[in-house]
């Protein structure tokens, strides 16, 4: 379960909702434009996995500036994993096994981090697709040929062509993961990130 939780962390995306034909929708902005207009971003979603890793995993996210906090629950509602992401680092705490993992330990489990950097995850949280294709040029051929990422956009209740879904496929392991964000809201208010950081402390 821990490996599944880690894999799912790195593909969270923008807001999701039912597609519609409303014309006065906000157009997508750059990450920098969002940070000027808003101070935080919050939301919920669910992850569906197939292959050797099967199941559904609900999650909540909170993000402010370059810091992002992810909270994963198991299917009976228990908090299972906390993850703290900054521009250059990732810290994870597995609540079920009561273990803490640093960035190096996470990257050993997830070859996708050779393509996506920690700051890219926060960009995805805010609804911005990172320029991961440039980094694809610098990864090994085996990784390049085995991993694929697909980003899906649609009109939501209040945003035009919002980034709503990411599909991940690993040909080597034959694992597929779909991440759907049920709600996402960019906020003018600040979040007390020190409070959520303390949740990672033992």
C-alpha positions in Angstrom: 0.0 0.0 0.0 2.9 2.4 0.8 4.3 2.1 -2.8 0.8 2.8 -4.2 0.5 5.9 -2.0 3.8 7.2 -3.1 3.2 6.7 -6.8 -0.1 8.6 -6.6 1.4 11.7 -5.1 3.1 13.0 -8.2 0.2 13.4 -10.6 -2.4 15.5 -8.8 -4.0 18.1 -11.0 -6.3 21.1 -11.1 -10.0 21.3 -10.5 -12.7 18.9 -11.7 -16.4 19.1 -12.3 -19.1 18.4 -14.8 -18.3 19.7 -18.3 -20.7 22.5 -19.4 -21.4 25.1 -22.0 -21.2 28.2 -19.8 -19.5 31.0 -21.8 -18.3 33.4 -19.0 -15.7 31.0 -17.6 -12.2 32.0 -16.4 -9.5 31.0 -18.8 -6.4 29.1 -17.6 -3.5 31.1 -16.3 0.1 30.5 -15.7 1.4 29.4 -12.3 2.9 32.9 -11.7 -0.4 34.6 -12.5 -2.3 32.3 -10.1 0.1 33.2 -7.3 -0.4 36.9 -7.9 -4.2 36.5 -7.9 -4.6 34.0 -5.1 -2.9 33.0 -1.9 -3.9 29.4 -1.5 -5.5 26.4 -3.2 -7.5 23.6 -1.6 -9.5 20.6 -2.9 -10.4 16.9 -2.9 -10.2 14.0 -5.3 -9.9 10.3 -5.7 -7.3 8.1 -7.4 -8.2 4.9 -9.2 -5.5 2.3 -9.9 -5.4 -0.8 -12.1 -2.8 -3.6 -12.7 -0.8 -4.9 -9.8 -1.8 -1.9 -7.8 -5.6 -1.9 -7.5 -8.0 0.3 -5.6 -9.4 3.7 -4.8 -7.7 6.3 -2.6 -9.4 9.6 -1.6 -7.2 12.6 -0.9 -7.3 16.3 0.2 -4.8 18.9 -0.7 -3.8 22.3 0.6 -1.2 24.5 -1.2 0.2 28.0 -0.5 2.9 29.6 -2.6 5.7 26.9 -3.0 4.4 24.6 -0.3 1.9 21.8 -0.7 0.4 19.4 1.8 -1.3 16.2 0.7 -3.5 14.0 3.0 -4.5 10.5 1.8 -7.2 8.5 3.5 -7.8 4.7 3.2 -11.2 3.5 2.1 -12.7 3.4 5.6 -11.7 7.1 6.2 -8.6 6.7 8.2 -5.7 9.1 7.6 -3.1 7.0 5.8 -0.3 9.2 4.5 0.8 12.9 4.9 3.1 14.5 2.3 4.8 17.9 2.4 6.2 19.3 -0.8 8.3 22.3 -1.4 10.2 23.5 -4.5 13.1 21.1 -4.0 12.0 18.5 -1.4 9.4 16.0 -0.5 8.8 14.6 3.0 6.2 11.8 3.6 4.9 10.2 6.7 3.1 6.8 6.5 0.7 6.8 9.4 -0.2 3.2 9.1 3.4 1.9 9.5 4.4 5.0 11.5 7.4 5.7 9.3 8.9 8.9 7.8 10.5 9.1 4.4 12.7 11.8 2.9 13.1 12.9 -0.7 15.9 10.5 -1.5 13.8 7.6 -0.2 10.8 8.7 -2.2 12.8 9.1 -5.4 14.2 5.5 -5.1 10.6 4.3 -5.2 9.4 6.6 -8.0 11.4 6.8 -11.3 8.8 9.4 -12.4 10.8 12.0 -10.3 13.4 11.9 -13.0 10.8 13.7 -15.1 8.7 15.6 -12.5 10.4 17.8 -9.9 8.7 18.6 -6.6 7.8 22.1 -7.8 6.0 20.6 -10.8 3.7 18.8 -8.4 2.6 22.1 -6.8 2.0 23.5 -10.3 -0.3 20.6 -11.1 -2.1 21.2 -7.9 -2.8 24.7 -9.0 -4.1 23.5 -12.4 -1.0 24.2 -14.4 0.6 21.5 -16.6 4.4 21.4 -16.1 6.8 21.4 -18.9 7.9 17.8 -18.2 8.6 17.0 -21.9 11.8 19.0 -21.8 13.1 16.9 -18.9 12.1 13.7 -20.9 15.1 14.5 -23.1 17.5 14.0 -20.2 16.1 10.7 -18.8 17.2 7.2 -19.8 15.7 5.5 -22.8 14.2 2.8 -20.7 12.3 5.2 -18.5 11.3 7.3 -21.5 9.8 4.3 -23.3 8.1 2.8 -20.3 6.3 5.8 -18.7 3.5 7.9 -20.2 1.5 10.9 -18.8 -1.7 12.2 -20.3 -3.4 15.4 -19.2 -7.1 16.0 -19.7 -8.9 19.3 -19.7 -12.6 20.3 -19.7 -14.9 23.1 -18.9 -15.9 23.1 -15.2 -18.5 25.2 -13.4 -16.2 28.2 -13.1 -13.2 27.6 -15.4 -12.6 27.1 -19.1 -10.5 24.1 -20.1 -9.4 23.3 -16.5 -6.8 20.6 -16.0 -9.0 17.9 -14.5 -7.4 14.6 -14.9 -4.0 12.9 -15.2 -3.5 9.4 -16.5 -0.3 7.6 -15.7 0.8 4.3 -17.4 4.0 2.3 -16.7 4.5 -0.3 -19.5 7.1 -2.2 -17.5 5.0 -2.8 -14.4 1.7 -2.7 -16.4 0.3 -0.3 -13.7 -2.2 2.4 -14.7 -3.5 5.2 -12.5 -6.2 7.8 -13.1 -6.5 10.8 -10.8 -9.7 12.8 -10.8 -10.1 16.0 -8.8 -13.6 16.4 -7.5 -13.3 19.9 -6.1 -10.6 22.6 -6.2 -10.8 26.2 -5.1 -8.2 28.9 -5.4 -8.5 31.2 -2.4 -7.7 34.8 -1.4 -7.2 33.7 2.2 -3.9 32.3 3.7 -3.6 28.8 5.2 -1.7 28.2 8.4 0.9 25.9 6.8 2.8 25.7 10.1 -0.2 23.9 11.6 -0.2 21.2 8.9 3.6 20.9 9.0 3.2 19.8 12.6 1.1 16.9 11.5 4.3 15.4 10.0 6.1 15.6 13.4 6.2 12.5 15.6 
